Amino acid sequence: MTGILQVDGPQYMQMLCRHVRTLTATVHAVAGCLSSALKLPHVNYSNVPFFDFDSRCSEMSRLRFCPFSDPDSFFSFLVDSSTHISHLNQVHARLFMLGLHKSGFLITKLLNASSNLGEILYGRKLFDEFPEPTVFLWNAIIRGYSRQGMFRQALEMYCEMEKAGVSPDSFTFPYILKASSELSTFEMGRRIHGQIFRHGFEGDVFVQNGLIAHYAKCGMINLARMVFDGLDNRTIVSWTSLISGYAQNGHPMEALKIYSQMRRKNVFPDWIVLVSILRAYTDVDDLQQGKSVHGLVIKIGLEKEPDLLISLTSFYAKCGHVTIARTFFNQMDTPNLILWNAMISGYAKNGCAKEAVDLFRDMIFRNIRTDYITVTSAVSACSQIGSLELAKWMGDYIRKSNFKEDIAVRTAIIDMYAKCGSVSLAHEVFNQTDDRDVVMWSAMIVGYGLHGKAWEAIELFNKMKNACVDPNDVTFIGLLTACNHSGLLKEGWELFHRMQHYGIEPRHQHYACVVDLLGRAGQLGQAYKFIMKMPIQPGVSIWGALLSACKIYCHVSLGEYAAEKLFLLDPHNTGHYVQLSNLYASARLWDQVRRIRILMRERGLTKEFGYSFIEINGKLQVFRVGDKSHPRSNEIFEELEKLERRLKQAGFVPHIDSVLHDLNYEEKEEILCNHSERLAVAYGLISTPPGTTLRITKNLRACVNCHSAIKFISKIEGREIIVRDANRFHHFKDGTCSCGDYW
């Protein structure tokens, strides 16, 4: 050994390599025995890689490492070069042979390397065999457990460290606080906070940042703020921890305030801060400010950061810019579940139901795991589409999934079936659920209301009370809707006043239902008085209900008053102008009709085009008024002509009051019979066998003429025709409608 230490240059390297090769051969022969003696994990050395020590020695020479004059550096280099558990076994065996196996520094290096390789059990064996471990070795095993997600074991080791009388240092506490945060053990965190003070680390910013993150993760954001305010030297991690805490705990405005303070202090944000700020702007629906953050992301070159891609996808999807959101989604090679959910829920919430369902189906096709958010968003999208076949497919999927017993998912399925035209399927799911909560009861009652089944809704409400389930505000919205869709004035009035017995304060929707109820019953004066006595300021839904009733009963002056209020509250809603125009047309006030149309043009408003679609064999066919683009257009219009002749023979008289006054009778009649729902009915009749139920969805409220005509068609064709318009469902059968002409 002495001779080697006296040699320099090439001679040194030759002798060192010979020495190492000899030592390697020896270690190779005895490594298995040493591993057994040391109780290390068994490794089959004939099948594992060994170090190429010749090349290692050359590299060590270049770095001026000597295994004899500086063994710590030499073996640290070997440990850092290890890429396999067998390498650590070899190094440990060599340490044992050279009597260095009691070096706390080198064993700590080995332990850290084992945890980096995911071999925490190997690290634990190293720890257990070391006599009287120092704080560095304790930190290494605690860090190893924490990094491997074994947080409970990390806390247990910390408790063992306390029992052993080893004082923690500033590197101990961050890992312990992280473990406590992940397990949401608030009390453990408070105990650690006390020990931080006892050991004198209350001024250590590294430790204090861990405390801020811990309290924020446990939902104690006020305590996190208290620690933050006590910091003299705040780092980017300090700001990030608090901003993230506010954003994650539902305080977006506070997160944005702290972010503003941070920028005023000239602290440059990192990607973690920007993720939280995007989340805050998403929560407050601030598109412009969110776009400015997006610009900053591009400016500092973080647009490829995966977490920021997720945040940008969620932000644009929630703000209604689903096309932009999809571009971020498409940038990810393997989008994670959060991204899929952001995109599907964004589509569902922004009127892109078909895209949401298509993406959900793509997700299933790829065997990507879904969760509660995925499923409920997809169910919501199916509800919007209105296809019963699609709803049945979704119901079948849920029954085969892990969510079949989830009460929230089952409630969403009930709502979906009701909105897709089958209240019987909704009731079937309801009956198959034992543990019903108030949300499920309310969903079923609302479903009955949509279909005008007021007595069934009231009966279910009584069963709900007998089951000792207290109603909520949604329950009464369903009940009042059912009553005003069925003309049950007395029952609806009583139910409205019964809300106070349950301590439920009426909201705008409840008041709007009562105004609608009174208006449909022709009690317009009482409806107006009711509005004037309301304890809240009437909103759009309330004045809209009054205007709609005035249209039904041709009450021009009161309708004009309601319309004036609507124009002030919602000046860009085309529907209000159309309603007033139709009211004037019904009263044959054509000059006023012309005035409203000029007003709409001046304000850049255009009437929303009506469309209807019908489901045939699981496929949706869409029609607009007078639409001749369909491949079977000639057959459809031939069927319409036949229907018109049969309708006249049956005594049907068209309602032409609201059609343009400058057309002759025949032109008005033709326009009415070419409405989109009439085209959909004609297509359904020529595309299905006799007796088949036709299911049609219309984006606007059904007009009086089409409603009357479809009643006649249901009788002369012997069909049940179910029409879902913007307000409710109409079940036409044998010449009558389930709404009783209340819609």
Secondary structure, 3 states (H helix, E strand, C coil): CHHHHCCCHHHHHHHHHHHHHHHHHHHHHHHHHHHHHCCCCCCCCCCCCCCCHHHHHHHHHHCCCCCCCCHHHHHHHHHHCCCCHHHHHHHHHHHHHCCCCCCHHHHHHHHHHHHHCCCHHHHHHHHHHCCCCCHHHHHHHHHHHHHCCCHHHHHHHHHHHHHCCCCCCCCHHHHHHHHHHHCCCHHHHHHHHHHHHHCCCCCCHHHHHHHHHHHHHCCCHHHHHHHHHCCCCCCHHHHHHHHHHHHHCCCHHHHHHHHHHHHHCCCCCCHHHHHHHHHHHHHCCCHHHHHHHHHHHHHCCCCCCHHHHHHHHHHHHHCCCHHHHHHHHHHCCCCCHHHHHHHHHHHHHCCCHHHHHHHHHHHHHCCCCCCHHHHHHHHHHHHHHCCHHHHHHHHHHHHCCCCCCCHHHHHHHHHHHHHCCCHHHHHHHHHCCCCCCHHHHHHHHHHHHHCCCHHHHHHHHHHHHHCCCCCCHHHHHHHHHHHHCCCCHHHHHHHHHHHHHHCCCCCHHHHHHHHHHHHHCCCHHHHHHHHHCCCCCCCHHHHHHHHHHHHHHCCHHHHHHHHHHHHHHCCCCHHHHHHHHHHHHHCCCHHHHHHHHHHHHHCCCCCCCCEEEEEECCEEEEEECCCCCCCCHHHHHHHHHHHHHHHHHCCCCCCCCCCCCCCCHHHHHHHHHCCHHHHHHHHHHHHCCCCCCEEEEECCCCCHHHHHHHHHHHHHCCCCEEEECCCCEEEEECCEECCCCCC
